[in-house]
Each structure stands twice: as C-alpha cells, then as structure tokens.
Amino acid sequence: MVGRGRVGAPVVSCIAVLFCVAACGQTAVRSLSRTQITNLPPPARILVYDFTMDEAAVKEYQGILRQQPSETNPAERESQIKRHASEAAVFELLNGLRGLGFSVARAARGTPVADNELLIDGKFLTVDQGDPLRRLLIGFGSGASKVETRVGLYMGNDRRKLLDFTTRSDSGKMPGAAATVPAGAAVQGGVTASVIAGGAIGTGYKAYRTDVAQMARATAEQSVRYLSEYFARQGWIRADQVKKARIAY
C-alpha cells in the first residue's frame, strides 16, 4: 500500500516519460522565398551574423512553479536569455556549415560581404518558455514552449537574396498527466503541486536558459539541413552530403 505523500511507481514512470519527451518536440522549416537562379559560383566563404531579437520576443514563465531566478534584474535577465539563444544558434550554424565543407566565419553585424561570399542573417521572432505545469498536466500543446526564427541567405556586396525562410521549434504535443496517469493513481500516489515542483519540473532562469538554448540549436540544425538542400541544387556539395529538412506546410 502506498503511503500518503509518496509517489507510486506508475506515476513516477509516467512523469519521467513526460519529461524525457519534453525536449523531443517538433522543429520545422517554412520557406518564404527562393531565388530561381541556378549554377551560381560556389562561395569562397560564408559569413554568419549574430542573430538579432526584438524587445518583445522573450516571454518568461511567470507561473506558480517559477523559482526565484539568480538574476533579479528583469532587463539583465532578458539580455542574458537573448545572448544565450543567439550563441546557441550561431554555434550550431557554424559547426553544421563547416561539416558540409565550407569556409565559415562568425562576423559582427555590418561586416562587408565580398562578391564571392555568402551571408546568413537571422533574427529571433519568438522565445517563449510557455507553461511547464500545463504541459505536464494537460499536454497536447497546451502551455507549449517555442522558439521561432527568420533566416535569410544573401550573396555578394549587394546582398542579393537567395533564400528566406522561418523555423519553429516547440515542446511538442504529447499528452499530459491527466490523459496518461491511470485513474486514481494521482490520489493513491499523492501527486501534488508540491511534489511536481520539488521533483519533476526544473524551474527558474537556469532551466529556462537551457530550454531556450536547446530549441535555438534545434532551429539552427534544421536551417543547416534546409541550406544543404539548396547548396546541392547549386552543385556546391555532393548529393550524399544533403540532410533533408523537416518542412512545415
């Protein structure tokens, strides 16, 4: 018999599964425009600007499970979140493009682009932590966290646009505990908000920063996949180097 205040094995297993799949949401690319020009000369180098972010893009979780963040200044906390998201995205882009065999360099915004170079310029549209309690208890996309970006690929000093696309990474639509925990298990196992907060949900700025970085990297990884398809069509890389992107329709 399970005593009061203890969480039964079925409940623990269910909660563990929910959190294991939390980082396995969907990330996809949506094409906005693509140049019809083909047989362009391969670039001597690809420059990557740091991603920008609108002031209103960051949405921190402010619910009952939020622990006191280590950084108490909201403006500084938002600045750190933006910086970590940009770092994660650029790092993944640089590594992915180098893996395709290109010479790639991170560049400060405004760095001139030579005629035989490409430029990748991106910005975050949304960085939203969502509501982890709603994700746990309800699921199916309720309280989802998400990161959205818009990325442009340009050629030469005149910045001729070759590609324009968006990416979206979210925490998925897995069912919550209300749909997956057996009837009565919550009562028998003593699952309460305090148990969830104490043992299941990582909250506060540190966890949020990690979630943002993971999703930012996921969006950048899908960006590299999408770019690899375009590069192959131009004849810049081999067909066996292409990794298919997940396309949103």
N, C-alpha and C positions, 0 to 999 in steps of 0.2 A: 504494500500500500504506500502510495506516495504521500509524504507529509506536507503540511502547509508550508508555503514559501519555497519549496523545491520545484525545479522544473523537470518534468518527466522526459525520458529518453526520446519518445516520438516528437515531442515539442522541440527539444533541443536540436534534433536532427533536422526538423523542418526549418527552423530558424537558420541553422547553419547553411542549409541548401539555399535558402533565400539570399543570404549574404554572399555565398560563393558565386551566385549567378548575377549579383548586382553589377559587377564590373563587365558582364558579358552582354551588354545591350547592343543595339544596332548602330552602326556608323555607315553613312551612305553619302554619295556624291550626287549633286543635281547640276546638270550642265545648263549654263545660261547662254553662252555663245562660243563659237568655234570658227576660226578662220578656215576658208576653203582652199587656201594656198598650200600647195604641196611641193616636195623636193626643195625645201629650204636648206641652206648650207648648215652643217652641224655647228653648234655654238662652241666658241673657244673656251667659254666659261659661263657658269650660271651664278648670278648674284641672288642672294636671299635677304630681303629686308626684314627687320623685326616686325612682327605683327602689331598693328595698332588696335585700340579698343575704345569704343565710345564710353563716355562717362556713365551712361545709364545701363551699360551692358551687364554689370555684375549684380547678381541677386543672391545674397547670402541667406542661408536658412536662419530664421529667427524664432522657431517654434520652441515647444516646451523641453525638447531634448537637447537644446543647444547649451553647451557648457561655456563657461566664461573664457573667451579667447585670450591667448597670451599677449596679443597686441590689442590694447584697449582703444587706440585711436582709429575710428572708422575709416578716415581718409587714408591713413597709412596702411591699414589692413587691405583696403581695396587696391591700393597701389601694389602691394606685395602679391596679391592674387593675380593681377594683370601681368606682373613681371614673370611669375612662375608659369602662367599659361603660355605666354609668348616664348619663354625659354624652352618649354617642353615641345611646342610645335616646331620651332626653328631647329632644335636639335634633331628631331625625327626627320625633318625635311633634308637637312644636310647629310645625315647618315644614309637615308634612302637614295638620294640622288647620287651620292658617291658610290653606292653599291651598284648603280647602273653604269658606272664607268666615267661619269662626268667630272670635270674640274669645277668645284663648287666653293663659294666663299660667302660668308656672312658679311653684310655690308650695312653701314649706317644709312639711315634714311636720307635720301638726297644724293647719294653717291652716284656719279655719272656712269652710264652704261655705254660701252663701246658698241659699234655697229655689229660686231660679230659675237656679241654676248646676249644672254637671256636674263630677264629679271623676273623673280617671283615676288609679288607684293600681296600681302594678305591682311585681313583685319578680322577681329572677333566681332560677331554680331550679338551673341548672347553667351553669357556664362551664368548658369542658373543651377544652384545646388538642389533646388526642389525641396521636398519634404520627406526625409527618411522614414518618419513614423507612418505616413500614408503609404509609402512604398512597401513597408513591411506588413502592415495590417490589411491594406486594400489591394495594392498591386495593380496589374492591368494598365500600367501607365499613369496611375494616379500618383501625384507628387514626384513625377519623374525629374531627374536632374538632366541637364543638357548643355552642350557646347556647340555653337554654330559659328562657322567662319565663311568668309568670301575670299576667294583667291583668284588673282589674275596672273597670267603668263604673258610677258612682253618681250619684244625683240628690238634691239638697237637703241641708238640715242633718241630716236623719235618715238620710242615706246609704242611700237605697233602691237596692238593686242592680238594675241594668238588664241588664248583660252580665257574664259571667265566662268567660274563655277562656284558653287557653295557646298559646304559639307555640314553634316549634322551628326553628332554623337549623343546618344541618350542612354539612360539606365535600363531601357527595355520595358517590356510589358508582361513580365512574369506575374503569376497570381500571388496575392498576399496571403498572410496567415489566415485571414478569415475564410479563404477558399481552400486552403491546404491543410490546416491543422484539424485533426479529427474532432467531431462534435464532442464537447465536454472535456477535451484534453486541456484546454486553457484553464478551466476551473480546477481539474484534478491536479494539473501541474503547477498551479499557482502562478501562471504567466501574468505579470502586471506591468504597468508602465515603468515601475522602478526596476524590475528585472531586466526588461528590454534595454532601458537606458544604461544599466550597470554592466550588462554582459554582452549585448548584441550590437548596439549601434555605436560606432565611433563618431563622436561629435566634436565640435569645436573647430577652430581655424586650421589646426594641423591636418585633421582628416579631410576637411573640405579642400585644402590646398592639394592634397594627394588626389582626390577625386577629379579636380579640375585638370591636374597635370595628366592623369591617365586619359581623360577624354580628349584633351588637346593633342596628345600624342596619337590617339586613335584617328582623329580627323586628319592629322598630317600624314599618317600612314596611308590612309585612303587617297589622299591627294597625290602621293607618290605613285600609287597604283594607277590612278587616272592619268597622270602625266606620262607614265611609262607606255600606256596605250597610244597616246599622241606621238611620243618620240619614235615609237616603232613605225607608225604610219609615215613619218617623215624619213624613215630609213636611218635614224641616228643610233638605234640599238637593234639587237637581234630579236627575232620573234620569241625565242626561248627566254628572254630576259623580262618579258611582259608579265605583270601580275594584274589580273583583272580586278577592277574596282567594283564595289557594290553600288549600283546605280539606283537612285530614288526616282520614281515615276509619279 
